[in-house]
Amino acid sequence: MQNKSYTVVGVMSGTSLDGVDMAHIKFEVKNGKWAFQIYENETISYSEEWVNHLKKAVDFSEEELKKINQEYTDLLAEIISDFIQKHQIETLDAVCSHGHTILHQPQNGFTLQIGNLPKIAELIHQKVICDFRVQDVQLGGQGAPLVPIGDRILFSEYDYCLNLGGFSNVSFEENGNRIAFDISPVNTVLNFYADKFGLKYDDKGQLAKTGNVSEALLSELNALDFYQKAYPKSLGFEFVKTVVLPMMENYPISIEDKLRTFTEHVAFQIANALPKKNGSLLVTGGGAYNDFLVQQMQHYLPDMKIIIPEAKTIEFKEALIFALLGVLKLRNEINVLASVTGARHDHCSGVIYEFSA
């Protein structure tokens, strides 16, 4: 008999490097319908040293990658333990952790999320479910995006679920299949230029709003090969570092103009990616707070109802859904959809680490 109720902590670190998102969540299944409640939640920011370390890791040697994996697992264990102690969380079925993506090269059959070493279970004295992407890549999939099964199970009332994080990704139902894919970089680029002003991000898109669109740059961005590809498709930071930023740096325009142009690019690509341009669009991730970006999306999608939910869902939806992926793994149920990733078949992904009490 399967449990009908699960209490877990979901842990997520995204490509925008704003820190580790953690949420204490209760899931219940009643008559095949899933419900959730998010209790305590927190984002623990990385130190400047760790931000720089994680940014540079894309160029690390194999030995350096092994070292940062060990160190990051220790760091993550400390962050999770502090969260559990601080909020006096006593009974958990599991900690469900994404880790942090350093390399994502599905075309080469490779993806690496650090912080998923077996020792994490011993360090935090909890059952840990993690490393959700590797198996999918081994099955010929993109290893991403993994959130769509959670969109289907927890947010089925919306026509589209859009996440605006380091990258934008969308999921929706089409002919009985859940379809999802990465659309474009978002905060990986916008935050890079906000940093030139000594800011972590462009608050509400206020800097971008003061700039002018460079039509030449916008055209070049929109012509990138990635946007012409059919889904399934996914993006990694390598794309930003080797393709997008070098292209933008070629233009001798102001930072405000770069922010404005890239915001326009993101809004245009999102509108372009949606097969029908009306219905309801749920927007989550840090970019949901970028009022100017949302305004430009609405400009390109005048007939779409854009819904910005409450802060907990905006900020912790990915932690919530990786928590769900972990619970599905515990139940030995499908948690990755081949229609989304392009893998050979649906599967139950992740590894479970027990700890010795």
C-alpha positions in Angstrom: 0.0 0.0 0.0 1.5 3.3 -1.1 1.8 6.2 1.4 -0.8 8.9 0.7 1.1 11.6 2.4 4.8 12.6 2.2 6.8 15.2 4.0 10.0 16.2 2.2 12.5 19.0 1.7 13.0 20.1 -2.0 16.4 21.6 -2.8 17.3 23.4 -6.0 20.2 25.4 -7.3 19.6 27.1 -10.6 21.8 28.5 -13.4 21.2 32.1 -12.3 23.4 31.4 -9.3 21.2 33.3 -6.8 21.7 30.6 -4.2 20.1 27.3 -2.9 16.3 27.2 -2.8 14.9 25.0 -0.1 11.3 24.3 0.7 9.6 22.0 3.4 6.7 20.5 1.6 3.8 18.1 2.3 2.3 16.2 -0.5 -1.0 14.3 -0.3 -2.7 12.0 -2.8 -6.5 11.8 -2.7 -8.4 9.8 -5.3 -5.4 10.1 -7.6 -5.3 13.9 -7.3 -2.1 15.4 -5.9 -2.2 18.4 -3.5 0.8 20.2 -1.9 1.5 22.7 0.9 4.7 24.7 1.1 5.7 25.3 4.7 9.1 26.9 5.6 11.1 28.0 2.6 14.3 29.9 2.2 17.0 30.8 -0.4 20.5 30.7 0.9 22.8 33.0 -1.2 26.2 31.8 -2.3 29.2 33.7 -1.1 31.0 35.7 -3.8 33.8 33.2 -3.8 31.3 30.3 -4.5 29.6 32.3 -7.3 32.9 32.8 -9.0 33.9 29.2 -8.5 30.7 27.9 -10.0 30.9 30.3 -13.0 34.4 29.1 -13.8 33.7 25.4 -13.3 32.5 25.0 -16.9 36.2 25.2 -17.9 37.5 22.9 -15.1 39.6 19.8 -15.8 38.3 16.4 -14.7 40.4 16.6 -11.5 39.1 20.1 -10.7 35.6 18.9 -11.3 36.0 16.0 -8.8 37.4 18.4 -6.2 34.5 21.0 -6.6 32.0 18.1 -6.5 33.4 17.0 -3.1 33.5 20.6 -1.8 30.0 21.5 -3.1 28.5 18.4 -1.6 29.9 19.4 1.8 28.6 23.0 1.3 25.1 21.7 0.3 25.0 19.3 3.2 25.7 22.1 5.6 23.1 24.4 4.1 20.4 21.6 4.2 21.3 20.6 7.8 21.1 24.3 8.9 17.7 24.6 7.3 16.3 21.5 9.0 17.7 22.5 12.4 16.6 26.2 12.1 13.0 25.2 11.3 13.0 22.2 13.7 11.8 19.8 11.0 11.7 16.5 12.7 10.1 13.8 10.5 11.1 13.7 6.9 10.5 11.0 4.3 13.4 12.3 2.3 15.5 15.3 1.1 15.0 15.6 -2.7 17.9 17.6 -4.2 18.7 18.7 -7.7 22.4 19.6 -7.1 24.0 22.3 -9.3 24.5 21.9 -13.0 28.1 22.5 -14.1 28.1 20.8 -17.5 25.1 20.0 -19.7 26.1 18.4 -23.0 23.3 15.9 -23.9 24.5 15.8 -27.5 27.7 14.2 -26.1 25.8 11.9 -23.7 26.9 13.9 -20.7 25.5 16.0 -17.9 27.0 16.8 -14.5 25.2 18.0 -11.4 27.5 18.5 -8.5 26.4 18.0 -4.8 25.0 14.5 -5.5 27.7 12.4 -4.0 26.5 9.5 -1.8 28.1 11.1 1.3 25.4 13.8 1.4 23.0 11.3 3.1 25.5 10.6 5.8 26.3 14.2 6.3 22.7 15.3 6.8 21.4 12.1 8.4 18.5 11.9 6.0 17.4 9.7 3.0 18.4 11.7 -0.1 17.0 11.4 -3.6 19.0 13.2 -6.2 20.8 13.0 -9.6 17.7 13.2 -11.6 19.2 14.0 -15.1 21.9 11.5 -15.7 19.7 8.5 -16.5 17.7 10.4 -19.0 20.8 11.4 -21.0 21.9 7.8 -20.9 18.5 6.9 -22.5 19.2 9.3 -25.3 17.2 12.3 -23.8 18.2 15.9 -23.3 18.1 15.4 -19.5 16.0 18.6 -19.4 13.6 20.0 -18.7 12.4 17.8 -15.8 9.8 20.1 -14.3 7.0 19.4 -16.8 5.7 16.3 -15.1 5.2 18.5 -12.0 3.4 21.0 -14.2 1.1 18.2 -15.4 0.4 16.8 -11.9 0.3 20.0 -9.8 -0.6 22.9 -12.3 -2.9 21.3 -14.9 -5.4 24.1 -14.8 -3.1 26.4 -16.9 -2.6 26.1 -20.6 1.1 26.9 -20.3 3.6 26.9 -17.5 6.6 29.2 -18.1 9.7 29.4 -15.9 11.8 32.5 -16.1 15.1 31.6 -14.5 18.6 31.5 -15.8 16.9 30.2 -18.9 13.2 30.3 -19.9 11.4 27.0 -20.4 7.8 26.2 -21.1 5.5 23.1 -20.8 2.0 22.4 -22.1 -0.2 19.5 -23.3 -0.3 18.7 -27.0 -2.3 15.7 -28.4 -2.3 14.0 -25.0 1.5 14.4 -24.5 3.3 16.9 -22.2 5.6 18.9 -24.4 8.4 21.1 -22.9 11.6 22.7 -23.9 14.0 25.5 -23.2 13.2 28.7 -25.0 16.1 31.1 -24.5 18.6 32.4 -21.9 17.1 35.0 -19.5 18.7 35.9 -16.2 22.1 34.3 -17.2 22.4 37.2 -19.6 20.4 40.0 -17.9 22.2 39.4 -14.6 25.6 39.5 -16.4 24.9 43.0 -17.6 23.3 44.1 -14.3 26.5 43.1 -12.6 28.3 45.8 -14.7 26.4 48.3 -12.5 27.3 46.4 -9.3 23.8 44.9 -9.1 22.8 41.3 -8.7 19.9 41.8 -11.1 18.0 44.5 -12.9 15.2 45.2 -10.4 11.8 45.0 -12.2 13.6 45.6 -15.5 14.0 49.3 -14.7 17.5 49.6 -16.3 16.3 47.8 -19.4 13.3 50.1 -19.7 15.6 53.1 -20.1 17.6 51.6 -23.0 16.9 51.4 -26.7 16.5 48.3 -28.9 19.4 47.6 -31.2 17.6 46.2 -34.2 20.8 44.8 -35.6 21.7 42.9 -32.4 18.0 41.8 -32.0 18.0 40.4 -35.5 21.3 38.5 -35.0 20.1 37.1 -31.7 16.8 35.9 -33.2 18.6 34.3 -36.1 20.6 31.9 -33.8 20.5 28.3 -34.9 19.0 27.1 -31.6 15.7 29.0 -32.2 15.3 27.2 -35.6 15.5 23.7 -34.0 12.5 21.6 -33.3 11.9 20.5 -29.7 12.9 18.6 -27.6 15.8 20.9 -27.0 17.7 22.3 -24.0 20.3 24.9 -23.1 23.3 25.1 -20.8 25.5 27.9 -19.6 28.0 27.0 -22.3 25.6 28.4 -24.9 25.6 31.8 -23.1 29.3 31.9 -22.6 30.4 30.8 -26.1 27.6 32.1 -28.3 25.3 34.8 -26.8 27.7 37.0 -24.7 30.5 37.1 -27.4 27.8 38.2 -29.9 26.5 40.9 -27.6 30.0 42.1 -26.7 30.6 42.8 -30.4 28.1 45.7 -30.3 29.5 49.0 -29.1 26.2 50.0 -27.4 25.4 51.0 -23.8 24.7 48.4 -21.2 21.1 49.7 -20.9 20.7 49.1 -24.6 22.0 45.6 -24.3 19.5 44.9 -21.4 16.7 46.5 -23.4 17.5 44.5 -26.6 17.9 41.2 -24.8 14.7 41.7 -22.9 12.9 42.3 -26.2 14.6 39.1 -27.6 13.4 37.0 -24.6 9.8 38.3 -24.9 9.8 37.7 -28.7 11.2 34.2 -28.4 8.7 33.2 -25.7 5.7 34.4 -27.8 7.2 32.7 -30.9 7.6 29.4 -29.0 3.9 29.1 -27.9 1.8 27.2 -30.5 -1.4 29.0 -29.7 -1.3 32.6 -28.6 -4.2 32.7 -26.2 -5.3 30.9 -23.0 -3.6 31.1 -19.6 0.1 31.3 -18.9 1.5 30.7 -15.4 4.8 32.5 -14.9 7.3 31.5 -12.2 11.0 31.9 -11.5 12.9 35.1 -10.6 12.0 36.7 -14.0 8.3 36.8 -12.9 9.4 39.9 -10.9 10.8 41.6 -14.0 7.8 43.8 -14.7 9.3 45.2 -17.9 9.9 41.7 -19.3 6.4 40.6 -18.4 5.0 43.8 -20.0 6.9 43.0 -23.3 5.6 39.4 -23.2 2.1 40.8 -23.0 2.9 43.1 -25.9 3.7 40.1 -28.1 0.8 38.0 -26.6 -2.1 40.4 -26.4 -4.7 37.6 -26.1 -2.9 35.6 -23.4 -3.9 35.8 -19.7 -0.5 36.0 -17.9 -0.8 34.9 -14.3 1.9 35.7 -11.7 1.2 33.6 -8.6 2.0 34.2 -5.0 5.7 34.6 -4.0 6.2 31.0 -2.6 5.2 29.5 -6.0 7.2 32.0 -8.0 10.4 31.4 -6.0 10.1 27.8 -5.0 8.3 26.1 -7.8 11.4 24.2 -9.0 12.3 23.1 -5.4 8.6 22.0 -5.1 8.8 20.0 -8.3 12.1 18.3 -7.6 10.6 17.4 -4.3 7.7 15.8 -6.2 10.2 14.0 -8.5 11.8 12.5 -5.4 8.5 11.4 -4.0 7.6 9.7 -7.4 11.0 8.0 -7.3 10.1 6.7 -3.7 6.8 5.4 -5.2 8.7 3.9 -8.2 6.5 5.9 -10.5 7.4 7.6 -13.8 9.0 11.0 -13.1 10.5 11.8 -16.4 8.5 12.1 -19.6 10.1 11.0 -22.9 7.7 13.4 -24.8 9.6 16.2 -23.1 13.2 15.0 -23.1 13.4 12.9 -26.2 14.5 9.8 -24.2 13.7 6.3 -25.6 10.9 5.9 -23.0 9.3 7.4 -19.9 11.2 6.4 -16.8 11.7 6.7 -13.1 14.9 8.6 -12.6 17.1 9.6 -9.7 19.2 7.7 -7.1 18.3 7.0 -3.5 21.0 7.3 -0.8 20.2 5.8 2.6 22.1 6.7 5.7 23.2 4.6 8.6 21.4 5.7 11.6 
